[in-house]
Amino acid sequence: MTSDQEEALYEFLENITEPFTLDNAVSFIRIVAPYKHDSRRGTRLAAEIAALINSRNVAFKLNDDSWISRRGCFEPLEFVITPSRLEIQNGILIPGHRCVPFANPAVMPHEFKFYWKGKPLPVSTTEGPPEDFYPFYSILGEEYAPQYVARDNPDNESAFNSDPYEDPPEVSIHTLDMRGLYREAAFVPGDRFVVRTRDWKAGVFELKKIKKDKWSQAELYAWFEAAELGFHDSFERLGPGSSTDEQIAYAYWYGGKRMREVPAYSLEEYLYEKTETIETASYGIESRFWFVGREIPDRDSLEGAQTVSDPTYIEEQLHRAKVPISEFVIQSYVRDALFRNDTDIGRIVERIVPPTVEIDDKTLDILAKYAGETLKEFSATYSVFTDKAMGPIRQRVGELHTAVIDLSARLLQSRANSSWFPRHTFVVLSQIQSHAAVILEDLDVENLPDDSELDIIDNSLDSMIETYEDIKELIDDALNSFRRNNLSVVKKEAAEFPRRNGSETLQISLGGTDIWRRIILPASCRLSVLHRIIRILFNWDKISPEKDAGASASAGKEKPASESSGLRLLNFRPYGGAQVQYRYSIARLSGGNRRDFSETAPRPEDSLGDLHDQGVCELLYEYGNQWTVKILFFDKNGDSILVFPAGAGETASVRCVAGEGASPPVFLDGPTGLKKFLASLKRNQTAEYDPAAFDPAELNRRLAAISLD
């Protein structure tokens, strides 16, 4: 599919409101963007359209033969906006993220148009510190809120661009002037607007008031149940997706007709006040919505970072080599070679595919031939003079893109267990690579973009390079640590080291946080002992038995007050398999009284070595109502087992060798509470809690008292 045809497809999707088939899309594209140079592309067009729609999730699939566009799904449906008390007091309404997913994401929130009783609502401006406005854009991605505020008007954009590392002290954003409407409608806090989407593509909406007590709790709960199902299905089927907007759009789709109609909660109310199963989670350098207390899984390579629909042969070969780029990226590298005045084909190929990447000679030859043909074509019209503004930026982003590909290849070849790497290593690298690739594609043009667009790209590039340098430093430290601790690799068949006399290394982390511990303990350690170790690692052993029992009871589980566990094994995952679902309490069964549980569940008396030899790679615990503890068996690597000998002078059978982050205060109940607490610390510099504090020596003194009996 050519770029013109791809643009025509998006135009088709923005305008079609009825269910459509591939024939409908093909007919439209052939009229708007005919392609006459290669007759074979015409026969492939339908397959290319299907590949793009399915890979980028730009329409909802009805059946094997038809789809419905987002516009067709959400226009002219109704949703809810609940103005805040502060907005009512100031006579304004900030559209922000309120219309997701009922508005075209290509339209900026300040460009939306709202009507009241058939008349357009006036627009005013509101001034204030940018951080006051960020919460109104957070559903679109907390990391993107500054960009939405900056792009509200040229003055904001200039203020943000003047110092990309500091927010300006004050900005001005477009808001709806609601003073007359609030007075006319006698609007009070708790009242809602039902909003009808008049034009999804242009972002046009009609408001009407609904009193706060108009809808029954039963009606609202029915919508709540549909929303819970929709979001959970979105996470299970799509994973983190490409954006929060995509997650939400598919949540409304999977939530069914009930979720796309009123009575309903506003999306803000549901996500930030009502649901206890969904939270905002870190996803590399971005954020997503996800299950409370569960970490979004990392990738294992750059594969999938940038989706190419119906890839050409060369794109397909590069993707197999873990270099997920499009032909447009290759073309941008060729333009960069012309700007550098370095048109050696070998060096161009090495910038696209660094020597560290394992790729066969045949693919390299094909890449070299394609680069040579493109170089010959571009040389006929290329001008350094017209490229003097874009050229330096393209060169910098190309160098960053090459560096990310090179670093990712080194990681894959290091054979280090991924648990050694920083959290979401490949997610972060994939995001940087994907953003860099998009910029390279945008700069694969001869026409000069305007200065403001180049400034935005340049500032974004500064931030990307800084992030890359930070993650590279962490990765280098992790690899050095891995080599220093390396330990001894003992093959399973080696008779001189019986497996049961060895050690296990566990990575234990608190879901939804950056808090983790790495411990080494005997393979003979039983799960009932591991339970006590976990409590020490996160200071839960200091909680009184009554409160600890209450924590478990608050989760809706019966628990005698005399049993101070609060910690329950939820499930486990074998190597190469899905999680096995079950629940049981380690503490309640520590006396060997096993009853009413699945025979597949590990027993409290099972040792870590037993489980590991049986192929278990992960254990998942819960503590209280919200905390989830993830335990990863760290030392199984194919046919080898890494054995960590005790350091000089170390005699303790259980020891912590690495970690990050202070244990959360005992009065907090889950990652959501911790995030709010940490946010309050930023406003209270005198607080005694240091979230970065981690004292392995003190922790090891406490662990030394653990009895393995």
ZAMARGU-4260 file (C-alpha; in steps of 0.2 Angstrom, whole numbers, plus 5000, padded with zeros to 4 digits):
<rodrens>
0) 5000/5000/5000 | 5007/5017/4995 | 5007/5032/5007 | 4993/5040/4996 | 4983/5024/4998
5) 4985/5023/5016 | 4980/5041/5018 | 4964/5037/5008 | 4960/5022/5019 | 4961/5034/5034
10) 4950/5046/5025 | 4937/5032/5021 | 4937/5026/5040 | 4934/5044/5045 | 4919/5046/5034
15) 4910/5029/5034 | 4897/5027/5047 | 4889/5010/5041 | 4897/4993/5042 | 4909/4990/5028
20) 4918/4977/5018 | 4935/4976/5010 | 4927/4979/4993 | 4919/4995/5000 | 4937/5001/5005
25) 4945/4995/4989 | 4933/5005/4978 | 4935/5021/4988 | 4954/5020/4988 | 4955/5016/4969
30) 4945/5032/4966 | 4954/5043/4978 | 4972/5036/4976 | 4974/5025/4961 | 4990/5017/4958
35) 4995/5014/4940 | 5013/5009/4941 | 5012/4991/4946 | 4996/4981/4941 | 5001/4968/4954
40) 4997/4980/4969 | 4979/4981/4963 | 4976/4963/4967 | 4985/4964/4984 | 4976/4980/4989
45) 4962/4971/4999 | 4974/4960/5008 | 4984/4976/5013 | 4969/4985/5019 | 4964/4970/5030
50) 4982/4969/5037 | 4983/4987/5041 | 4965/4988/5050 | 4969/4972/5060 | 4987/4977/5065
55) 4983/4995/5070 | 4966/4992/5077 | 4958/5006/5068 | 4941/4998/5066 | 4931/4985/5075
60) 4928/4968/5067 | 4910/4962/5066 | 4913/4946/5057 | 4925/4938/5044 | 4920/4950/5030
65) 4915/4966/5038 | 4920/4980/5050 | 4913/4995/5058 | 4924/5011/5060 | 4925/5021/5076
70) 4914/5034/5069 | 4901/5021/5065 | 4902/5014/5082 | 4902/5030/5092 | 4891/5042/5082
75) 4878/5048/5087 | 4879/5039/5104 | 4878/5047/5121 | 4890/5048/5135 | 4893/5057/5152
80) 4903/5072/5158 | 4903/5077/5176 | 4909/5095/5179 | 4920/5097/5194 | 4916/5108/5209
85) 4930/5120/5204 | 4924/5121/5186 | 4906/5125/5191 | 4913/5139/5203 | 4923/5146/5189
90) 4910/5145/5176 | 4920/5134/5164 | 4922/5117/5157 | 4938/5109/5151 | 4935/5097/5137
95) 4952/5088/5139 | 4950/5069/5139 | 4931/5070/5143 | 4926/5065/5125 | 4937/5049/5123
100) 4933/5038/5114 | 4918/5047/5107 | 4928/5060/5097 | 4941/5058/5083 | 4958/5057/5091
105) 4965/5067/5077 | 4956/5082/5083 | 4963/5092/5098 | 4952/5094/5113 | 4952/5113/5111
110) 4945/5111/5094 | 4930/5103/5099 | 4913/5112/5097 | 4899/5110/5110 | 4880/5115/5108
115) 4867/5119/5121 | 4849/5119/5115 | 4855/5120/5097 | 4866/5135/5100 | 4885/5134/5101
120) 4893/5137/5118 | 4905/5152/5119 | 4924/5149/5121 | 4935/5158/5134 | 4952/5156/5140
125) 4958/5151/5158 | 4975/5155/5165 | 4985/5145/5178 | 5000/5134/5181 | 5001/5120/5168
130) 5000/5107/5182 | 4983/5113/5187 | 4977/5107/5169 | 4986/5091/5167 | 4973/5081/5177
135) 4960/5085/5163 | 4971/5076/5150 | 4978/5062/5160 | 4966/5048/5152 | 4975/5052/5136
140) 4991/5047/5144 | 4999/5056/5159 | 5015/5058/5149 | 5006/5067/5135 | 4997/5080/5146
145) 5010/5093/5144 | 5009/5091/5125 | 4990/5094/5124 | 4992/5109/5135 | 5007/5116/5124
150) 4997/5113/5108 | 4982/5122/5114 | 4988/5138/5107 | 5004/5145/5099 | 5009/5155/5115
155) 5009/5139/5126 | 5019/5130/5112 | 5033/5144/5112 | 5033/5144/5132 | 5036/5125/5132
160) 5049/5125/5118 | 5059/5139/5126 | 5064/5126/5140 | 5060/5108/5136 | 5066/5103/5153
165) 5055/5115/5164 | 5036/5119/5163 | 5032/5137/5160 | 5026/5146/5176 | 5009/5150/5168
170) 4999/5145/5153 | 4982/5149/5145 | 4970/5136/5138 | 4954/5137/5129 | 4939/5132/5140
175) 4920/5133/5137 | 4912/5148/5145 | 4898/5140/5155 | 4893/5154/5167 | 4876/5157/5158
180) 4873/5139/5156 | 4876/5135/5174 | 4865/5149/5180 | 4851/5144/5168 | 4851/5126/5172
185) 4854/5129/5191 | 4869/5117/5190 | 4876/5110/5206 | 4890/5099/5210 | 4885/5081/5206
190) 4874/5086/5191 | 4879/5078/5175 | 4879/5082/5156 | 4873/5069/5144 | 4883/5072/5129
195) 4878/5067/5111 | 4891/5065/5098 | 4884/5075/5083 | 4900/5073/5072 | 4913/5061/5078
200) 4925/5067/5064 | 4925/5085/5068 | 4922/5084/5086 | 4905/5091/5088 | 4894/5088/5103
205) 4877/5092/5110 | 4874/5094/5129 | 4859/5092/5140 | 4858/5092/5159 | 4854/5077/5170
210) 4851/5080/5189 | 4863/5070/5201 | 4848/5059/5208 | 4840/5056/5191 | 4847/5039/5189
215) 4846/5024/5201 | 4861/5015/5208 | 4855/4999/5200 | 4855/5008/5183 | 4873/5014/5186
220) 4879/4998/5193 | 4873/4989/5177 | 4884/5001/5167 | 4898/4998/5179 | 4898/4980/5177
225) 4898/4982/5158 | 4913/4993/5160 | 4923/4981/5171 | 4920/4967/5158 | 4925/4979/5143
230) 4941/4985/5151 | 4946/4967/5157 | 4943/4960/5140 | 4952/4974/5132 | 4967/4970/5142
235) 4966/4952/5140 | 4964/4952/5121 | 4975/4967/5116 | 4987/4969/5130 | 4993/4986/5134
240) 4989/4992/5116 | 4997/5006/5106 | 4989/5020/5117 | 4977/5023/5131 | 4964/5029/5118
245) 4965/5012/5109 | 4963/5003/5126 | 4947/5014/5130 | 4940/5012/5113 | 4941/4994/5113
250) 4934/4993/5131 | 4918/5002/5125 | 4917/4989/5111 | 4920/4974/5122 | 4909/4981/5135
255) 4894/4979/5123 | 4879/4990/5119 | 4876/4993/5138 | 4893/5002/5140 | 4889/5013/5125
260) 4873/5020/5132 | 4866/5030/5147 | 4863/5029/5162 | 4882/5029/5164 | 4896/5036/5175
265) 4908/5048/5166 | 4924/5039/5161 | 4933/5050/5174 | 4922/5044/5188 | 4923/5026/5183
270) 4942/5026/5182 | 4947/5037/5196 | 4933/5034/5209 | 4923/5018/5206 | 4933/5004/5199
275) 4945/4994/5211 | 4952/4983/5198 | 4960/4995/5186 | 4974/5008/5188 | 4986/5018/5178
280) 5002/5008/5176 | 5019/5013/5170 | 5023/5005/5153 | 5041/5010/5149 | 5041/5029/5146
285) 5022/5029/5144 | 5007/5024/5154 | 4993/5013/5151 | 4977/5007/5161 | 4980/4989/5168
290) 4974/4977/5181 | 4977/4984/5199 | 4993/4977/5206 | 4999/4968/5191 | 5014/4973/5181
295) 5012/4975/5162 | 5023/4961/5154 | 5039/4967/5146 | 5043/4962/5128 | 5058/4950/5124
300) 5064/4960/5109 | 5060/4975/5098 | 5049/4964/5088 | 5031/4972/5087 | 5038/4989/5091
305) 5032/4996/5075 | 5019/4988/5065 | 5020/4987/5046 | 5004/4981/5037 | 5007/4968/5023
310) 5026/4970/5024 | 5036/4969/5008 | 5049/4956/5007 | 5063/4967/5013 | 5053/4973/5028
315) 5048/4955/5032 | 5066/4949/5032 | 5072/4964/5043 | 5057/4960/5055 | 5064/4942/5057
320) 5081/4949/5061 | 5072/4959/5075 | 5074/4976/5066 | 5056/4981/5064 | 5057/4995/5052
325) 5048/5001/5036 | 5054/5005/5019 | 5051/5023/5023 | 5064/5022/5037 | 5076/5015/5025
330) 5073/5029/5013 | 5076/5042/5027 | 5093/5034/5030 | 5097/5036/5011 | 5092/5055/5013
335) 5103/5056/5028 | 5118/5049/5018 | 5115/5062/5004 | 5115/5075/5018 | 5131/5068/5025
340) 5139/5067/5008 | 5143/5049/5012 | 5135/5038/5000 | 5145/5022/5002 | 5131/5009/5002
345) 5140/4998/5014 | 5140/5012/5027 | 5122/5016/5024 | 5118/4997/5027 | 5128/4997/5043
350) 5118/5012/5049 | 5102/5003/5046 | 5107/4986/5052 | 5122/4988/5064 | 5135/4974/5063
355) 5129/4967/5080 | 5112/4961/5072 | 5112/4943/5066 | 5106/4944/5049 | 5110/4933/5034
360) 5120/4939/5019 | 5106/4937/5007 | 5095/4949/5016 | 5110/4961/5017 | 5112/4960/4999
365) 5094/4964/4996 | 5095/4979/5008 | 5110/4985/4999 | 5102/4984/4982 | 5087/4993/4988
370) 5097/5007/4996 | 5107/5008/4980 | 5092/5010/4969 | 5084/5023/4981 | 5100/5033/4982
375) 5101/5034/4963 | 5083/5039/4962 | 5084/5053/4976 | 5101/5059/4970 | 5093/5066/4954
380) 5082/5079/4964 | 5091/5080/4981 | 5097/5098/4987 | 5108/5100/5002 | 5102/5118/5003
385) 5083/5114/5005 | 5088/5100/5017 | 5099/5111/5029 | 5085/5113/5042 | 5079/5094/5041
390) 5096/5086/5038 | 5104/5089/5056 | 5088/5083/5064 | 5087/5068/5053 | 5105/5064/5056
395) 5103/5064/5075 | 5087/5054/5075 | 5095/5041/5063 | 5110/5039/5075 | 5098/5037/5090
400) 5088/5024/5080 | 5104/5014/5075 | 5110/5015/5093 | 5094/5007/5099 | 5094/4993/5087
405) 5113/4990/5091 | 5109/4990/5110 | 5094/4978/5108 | 5105/4966/5098 | 5118/4966/5111
410) 5105/4962/5124 | 5098/4947/5115 | 5116/4941/5112 | 5121/4943/5130 | 5111/4928/5136
415) 5108/4936/5152 | 5092/4932/5161 | 5080/4947/5157 | 5076/4949/5175 | 5093/4957/5177
420) 5088/4971/5166 | 5079/4987/5172 | 5060/4986/5172 | 5052/4986/5155 | 5069/4986/5146
425) 5063/4981/5129 | 5047/4991/5131 | 5057/5007/5133 | 5069/5003/5119 | 5054/4998/5108
430) 5045/5015/5112 | 5061/5025/5108 | 5064/5015/5092 | 5046/5017/5087 | 5046/5036/5090
435) 5062/5038/5081 | 5056/5027/5066 | 5040/5038/5065 | 5051/5054/5065 | 5062/5046/5051
440) 5047/5042/5041 | 5041/5060/5044 | 5057/5067/5038 | 5057/5056/5022 | 5051/5071/5012
445) 5058/5084/5001 | 5047/5098/5006 | 5052/5107/5022 | 5040/5107/5037 | 5037/5123/5046
450) 5049/5129/5059 | 5037/5126/5074 | 5035/5107/5069 | 5054/5106/5067 | 5056/5114/5085
455) 5043/5101/5092 | 5053/5087/5084 | 5070/5093/5090 | 5064/5095/5108 | 5056/5078/5107
460) 5072/5071/5101 | 5082/5079/5115 | 5070/5070/5127 | 5072/5053/5118 | 5091/5054/5118
465) 5091/5058/5137 | 5080/5043/5140 | 5090/5032/5129 | 5106/5037/5138 | 5098/5034/5155
470) 5092/5016/5151 | 5108/5012/5142 | 5118/5016/5158 | 5106/5005/5168 | 5108/4991/5156
475) 5127/4992/5156 | 5127/4992/5175 | 5115/4977/5175 | 5126/4967/5162 | 5141/4971/5172
480) 5133/4965/5188 | 5127/4949/5179 | 5145/4946/5173 | 5152/4949/5191 | 5140/4937/5199
485) 5142/4924/5186 | 5144/4914/5196 | 5145/4897/5190 | 5135/4889/5177 | 5132/4871/5181
490) 5124/4859/5169 | 5110/4848/5175 | 5120/4832/5171 | 5135/4838/5181 | 5136/4825/5195
495) 5148/4835/5206 | 5134/4847/5211 | 5118/4839/5216 | 5103/4850/5212 | 5095/4849/5229
500) 5110/4855/5238 | 5110/4871/5227 | 5103/4888/5229 | 5088/4897/5221 | 5088/4915/5216
505) 5071/4924/5217 | 5066/4941/5210 | 5052/4947/5221 | 5042/4963/5217 | 5027/4972/5222
510) 5015/4974/5208 | 5011/4991/5202 | 5027/4998/5209 | 5045/4999/5206 | 5049/4991/5223
515) 5058/4974/5221 | 5071/4963/5230 | 5082/4949/5224 | 5086/4935/5236 | 5096/4920/5237
520) 5091/4905/5248 | 5093/4886/5248 | 5083/4876/5235 | 5077/4866/5250 | 5067/4881/5257
525) 5049/4877/5259 | 5035/4888/5253 | 5029/4891/5271 | 5046/4898/5275 | 5046/4909/5259
530) 5029/4916/5266 | 5038/4922/5281 | 5053/4929/5271 | 5041/4939/5260 | 5034/4947/5275
535) 5051/4953/5281 | 5056/4959/5264 | 5042/4972/5264 | 5040/4975/5282 | 5024/4966/5284
540) 5031/4956/5298 | 5029/4972/5309 | 5010/4973/5307 | 5000/4967/5322 | 4991/4950/5320
545) 4974/4959/5322 | 4978/4971/5308 | 4986/4958/5297 | 4971/4946/5299 | 4959/4961/5295
550) 4969/4964/5279 | 4965/4947/5273 | 4947/4948/5278 | 4945/4965/5269 | 4948/4955/5253
555) 4932/4945/5257 | 4941/4930/5263 | 4938/4921/5280 | 4953/4921/5291 | 4955/4917/5309
560) 4963/4932/5319 | 4975/4920/5327 | 4983/4917/5310 | 4994/4932/5305 | 4996/4928/5287
565) 4987/4940/5276 | 4998/4933/5262 | 4990/4920/5250 | 4997/4911/5235 | 4985/4915/5220
570) 4993/4905/5206 | 5009/4899/5197 | 5015/4898/5180 | 5025/4884/5173 | 5039/4887/5159
575) 5030/4889/5142 | 5013/4888/5150 | 4999/4899/5155 | 4996/4903/5174 | 4987/4890/5183
580) 4972/4898/5193 | 4969/4893/5211 | 4969/4901/5228 | 4975/4894/5245 | 4983/4901/5260
585) 5001/4896/5264 | 4999/4901/5283 | 4983/4891/5285 | 4991/4876/5278 | 5008/4877/5286
590) 5003/4864/5299 | 5000/4852/5285 | 4981/4852/5286 | 4977/4853/5267 | 4959/4853/5262
595) 4947/4858/5248 | 4961/4864/5236 | 4966/4859/5219 | 4978/4844/5218 | 4988/4854/5205
600) 4992/4868/5218 | 5009/4868/5226 | 5009/4863/5244 | 5016/4873/5259 | 5029/4859/5262
605) 5035/4859/5244 | 5052/4866/5242 | 5058/4879/5229 | 5069/4866/5221 | 5055/4854/5219
610) 5044/4867/5211 | 5058/4873/5200 | 5063/4856/5194 | 5044/4853/5190 | 5045/4868/5178
615) 5038/4882/5189 | 5045/4899/5184 | 5033/4911/5193 | 5023/4912/5209 | 5009/4926/5212
620) 5004/4930/5229 | 4991/4943/5236 | 4993/4952/5252 | 4977/4961/5260 | 4965/4969/5248
625) 4977/4977/5235 | 4995/4971/5236 | 5001/4958/5223 | 5018/4950/5225 | 5026/4943/5210
630) 5040/4930/5212 | 5051/4925/5198 | 5062/4910/5198 | 5078/4919/5192 | 5090/4906/5188
635) 5083/4894/5176 | 5091/4897/5159 | 5087/4884/5146 | 5097/4868/5150 | 5108/4877/5163
640) 5106/4882/5181 | 5115/4897/5188 | 5121/4894/5206 | 5126/4909/5216 | 5139/4905/5229
645) 5140/4915/5245 | 5151/4930/5245 | 5166/4932/5256 | 5162/4931/5274 | 5143/4927/5271
650) 5137/4913/5281 | 5118/4917/5281 | 5108/4904/5272 | 5095/4918/5266 | 5102/4934/5259
655) 5096/4949/5249 | 5109/4953/5235 | 5099/4968/5226 | 5084/4978/5227 | 5076/4995/5224
660) 5064/5006/5233 | 5059/5008/5251 | 5045/4996/5258 | 5028/5005/5257 | 5022/5012/5274
665) 5011/4999/5283 | 4996/5010/5283 | 4995/5010/5264 | 4984/4997/5256 | 4990/4994/5238
670) 4999/5003/5224 | 4986/5016/5221 | 4987/5022/5239 | 5006/5022/5237 | 5005/5033/5222
675) 4994/5046/5231 | 5006/5045/5246 | 5021/5048/5235 | 5012/5063/5226 | 5009/5071/5243
680) 5027/5069/5248 | 5032/5080/5234 | 5022/5094/5242 | 5028/5090/5259 | 5047/5090/5259
685) 5049/5087/5278 | 5041/5070/5277 | 5052/5057/5285 | 5049/5043/5272 | 5062/5041/5258
690) 5054/5031/5244 | 5072/5028/5237 | 5079/5021/5253 | 5084/5003/5253 | 5096/4995/5266
695) 5101/4978/5261 | 5113/4976/5276 | 5099/4979/5288 | 5087/4968/5278 | 5100/4954/5279
700) 5102/4955/5298 | 5083/4952/5299 | 5083/4938/5286 | 5098/4929/5296 | 5085/4926/5310
705) 5074/4916/5299 | 5073/4898/5303 | 5072/4886/5288 | 5064/4872/5299
</rodrens>
